[in-house]
Amino acid sequence: MKIPLNQEEQQVLDEVRRFFAQEITPELLEESHHLEYIYGGEEGRKFVQKFAPKGWLTPCWPKEYGGLETSEMLMYAIRNEMAYHRVPIHFAGAHMAGPSILRYGTEEMKKEYLPRLATGEIEFALGYSEPAAGSDLMALEMHAADKGDHFLVNGQKTFNTHAHVADYHWLAVRTNLEGPKHKGISILIVDLKNTPGITVRPMITMAGTRTNEVFYDNVKVPRRNLVGEVNSGFKYIMAALDFERMFPWGHYKKYFEEILAYTKTATRNGKPLAKDPLIRQKLAEHATELEVIHHLYFNLAHLLDNGKIPNYQASMEKNFLSEFEQRLSNTAMEILGPMGQLKTGSKHAVLEGFPEWLYRWTIIETIYGGSAEIQRNIMAQRGLGLPRA
Ligand SMILES: Cc1cc2nc3c(=O)[nH]c(=O)nc-3n(C[C@H](O)[C@H](O)[C@H](O)COP(=O)(O)OP(=O)(O)OC[C@H]3O[C@@H](n4cnc5c(N)ncnc54)[C@H](O)[C@@H]3O)c2cc1C
């Protein structure tokens, strides 16, 4: 299915493709892979700060904040193109905090953060999860005491992925210890680089990539950094999570193409892999799944362009894609055999060791951004109208 773009938008997408063909360097690709495609590294910043001022990072935002006022469809198409080219695609600022500031922030806050997010000048880290609050975010405990002109914050966050490269923290805190848990949470914006009392410590995932624990020890956050209304943060988090669950899939299309190309040239026991009936069946199945993902993904843009915020539909896309990635990775391992298990840097590694890394990485995909079980609960409750479990 062709992406439904008008003529002008199609021209922008073509221009983006030409830009990628000219500007992507081996250094950028290496850093991007090392940072698991999150934004904030040196090479990524150089690249995005050339690309984003054209309005391509946030094309559907209002022009006054750095957008082009295009459809969401174009934004989705560009994000997927970025994924296909393996440049940074996880922008906690432009794609999660930014849309929330646009909806709930004061005019002053919009002017302060949105243009800098749109040009890639600054990046955010998402500060939601805590050791005892992941799926059940309502249980979060990091406390922000209201001191009038500022909040005094104490506590611990965990799995805050961009925190070691980001400039700001999009921080969920407890501002009311009484009453229902979801009515006592607020969102603060914290300057991660210039605020005393914050410690960021690495946590290394099974894919060898970095996420972080973040500790707040008597950290003063100015009151003007409160997003929207005090104690309304849970509502904002839920809306922002719907944005986060729109996962581009271009990198898996590219991976599929690489595996396909490999089977067309490689042989085993003197026979071309491309003639193996099992391999042919699997690849045909995955090509179908890619087509399904294409529809699920661009349907989210269609909903947004029609004034709706995707909810259970975002969960469907996230789950189908992340579980597809695991199936594709399994297939790749079966096709490549023992050579597929060799790491990057090994003399005999296939596709530069990418399959070995991806096999470990895809396990994480069904956890972050909300686990597979939580996505299914959302689909059951909000999509199918089943009662709360
Ligand atoms: C690599 C990585 C990066 C991350 N990045 C960030 C980030 O940048 N910022 C951030 O704030 N967080 C981040 N997270 C945290 C992520 O959102 C949580 O790990 C996730 O929401 C699951 O929470 P948990 O780890 O506490 O597991 P738990 O909530 O303890 O869940 C454990 C298991 O129980 C299941 N489960 C829990 N509740 C239910 C239920 N009601 N019904 C059925 N099954 C249930 C879960 O599916 C899971 O299998 C990241 C996590 C990872 C692994």
The ligand as an SDF file (V2000), in Angstrom:
LIG
                    3D

 53 58  0  0  0  0  0  0  0  0999 V2000
   15.7400   -1.4660   27.9560 C   0  0  0  0  0  0  0  0  0  0  0  0
   14.6570   -0.7660   28.7130 C   0  0  0  0  0  0  0  0  0  0  0  0
   14.5040    0.5990   28.5550 C   0  0  0  0  0  0  0  0  0  0  0  0
   13.5350    1.2850   29.3020 C   0  0  0  0  0  0  0  0  0  0  0  0
   13.4510    2.6530   29.1940 N   0  0  0  0  0  0  0  0  0  0  0  0
   12.6470    3.3370   30.0410 C   0  0  0  0  0  0  0  0  0  0  0  0
   12.6910    4.7670   30.0820 C   0  0  0  0  0  0  0  0  0  0  0  0
   13.4140    5.4140   29.3320 O   0  0  0  0  0  0  0  0  0  0  0  0
   11.9440    5.4100   31.0230 N   0  0  0  0  0  0  0  0  0  0  0  0
   11.1250    4.7300   31.8960 C   0  0  0  0  0  0  0  0  0  0  0  0
   10.4960    5.3770   32.7140 O   0  0  0  0  0  0  0  0  0  0  0  0
   11.0610    3.3750   31.8620 N   0  0  0  0  0  0  0  0  0  0  0  0
   11.7930    2.6680   30.9650 C   0  0  0  0  0  0  0  0  0  0  0  0
   11.7640    1.2830   30.9460 N   0  0  0  0  0  0  0  0  0  0  0  0
   10.9180    0.5920   31.9270 C   0  0  0  0  0  0  0  0  0  0  0  0
    9.7900   -0.1960   31.2910 C   0  0  0  0  0  0  0  0  0  0  0  0
    8.7460    0.6600   30.8950 O   0  0  0  0  0  0  0  0  0  0  0  0
    9.3530   -1.2410   32.3420 C   0  0  0  0  0  0  0  0  0  0  0  0
   10.4060   -2.1820   32.4500 O   0  0  0  0  0  0  0  0  0  0  0  0
    8.0810   -1.9550   31.9360 C   0  0  0  0  0  0  0  0  0  0  0  0
    6.9870   -1.0730   31.9850 O   0  0  0  0  0  0  0  0  0  0  0  0
    7.7990   -3.1740   32.8540 C   0  0  0  0  0  0  0  0  0  0  0  0
    7.8930   -2.8000   34.1960 O   0  0  0  0  0  0  0  0  0  0  0  0
    8.7950   -3.6530   35.2210 P   0  0  0  0  0  0  0  0  0  0  0  0
   10.1240   -3.8440   34.6140 O   0  0  0  0  0  0  0  0  0  0  0  0
    8.7110   -2.9790   36.5570 O   0  0  0  0  0  0  0  0  0  0  0  0
    8.1000   -5.0680   35.2870 O   0  0  0  0  0  0  0  0  0  0  0  0
    6.8160   -5.4370   36.1560 P   0  0  0  0  0  0  0  0  0  0  0  0
    5.7940   -4.3630   36.0380 O   0  0  0  0  0  0  0  0  0  0  0  0
    7.2600   -5.8260   37.5140 O   0  0  0  0  0  0  0  0  0  0  0  0
    6.2760   -6.7010   35.3780 O   0  0  0  0  0  0  0  0  0  0  0  0
    6.8690   -8.0150   35.5300 C   0  0  0  0  0  0  0  0  0  0  0  0
    6.0660   -8.9860   34.6770 C   0  0  0  0  0  0  0  0  0  0  0  0
    4.7050   -9.0420   35.1390 O   0  0  0  0  0  0  0  0  0  0  0  0
    3.8040   -8.7570   34.0800 C   0  0  0  0  0  0  0  0  0  0  0  0
    2.6610   -7.9750   34.5780 N   0  0  0  0  0  0  0  0  0  0  0  0
    2.7250   -6.8780   35.3880 C   0  0  0  0  0  0  0  0  0  0  0  0
    1.4700   -6.4130   35.6300 N   0  0  0  0  0  0  0  0  0  0  0  0
    0.6160   -7.2260   34.9440 C   0  0  0  0  0  0  0  0  0  0  0  0
   -0.8060   -7.2290   34.7830 C   0  0  0  0  0  0  0  0  0  0  0  0
   -1.5800   -6.3340   35.3600 N   0  0  0  0  0  0  0  0  0  0  0  0
   -1.3490   -8.1970   34.0010 N   0  0  0  0  0  0  0  0  0  0  0  0
   -0.5550   -9.1350   33.3890 C   0  0  0  0  0  0  0  0  0  0  0  0
    0.8060   -9.1740   33.5160 N   0  0  0  0  0  0  0  0  0  0  0  0
    1.3730   -8.2240   34.2770 C   0  0  0  0  0  0  0  0  0  0  0  0
    4.6080   -7.9390   33.0770 C   0  0  0  0  0  0  0  0  0  0  0  0
    4.0940   -8.0520   31.7760 O   0  0  0  0  0  0  0  0  0  0  0  0
    5.9950   -8.5850   33.2090 C   0  0  0  0  0  0  0  0  0  0  0  0
    6.0690   -9.7430   32.4130 O   0  0  0  0  0  0  0  0  0  0  0  0
   12.6780    0.5730   30.1870 C   0  0  0  0  0  0  0  0  0  0  0  0
   12.8190   -0.8230   30.3090 C   0  0  0  0  0  0  0  0  0  0  0  0
   13.7860   -1.4850   29.5820 C   0  0  0  0  0  0  0  0  0  0  0  0
   13.9260   -2.9770   29.7620 C   0  0  0  0  0  0  0  0  0  0  0  0
  1  2  1  0
  2  3  1  0
  2 52  2  0
  3  4  2  0
  4  5  1  0
  4 50  1  0
  5  6  2  0
  6  7  1  0
  6 13  1  0
  7  8  2  0
  7  9  1  0
  9 10  1  0
 10 11  2  0
 10 12  1  0
 12 13  2  0
 13 14  1  0
 14 15  1  0
 14 50  1  0
 15 16  1  0
 16 17  1  0
 16 18  1  0
 18 19  1  0
 18 20  1  0
 20 21  1  0
 20 22  1  0
 22 23  1  0
 23 24  1  0
 24 25  2  0
 24 26  1  0
 24 27  1  0
 27 28  1  0
 28 29  2  0
 28 30  1  0
 28 31  1  0
 31 32  1  0
 32 33  1  0
 33 34  1  0
 33 48  1  0
 34 35  1  0
 35 36  1  0
 35 46  1  0
 36 37  1  0
 36 45  1  0
 37 38  2  0
 38 39  1  0
 39 40  1  0
 39 45  2  0
 40 41  1  0
 40 42  2  0
 42 43  1  0
 43 44  2  0
 44 45  1  0
 46 47  1  0
 46 48  1  0
 48 49  1  0
 50 51  2  0
 51 52  1  0
 52 53  1  0
M  END
$$$$
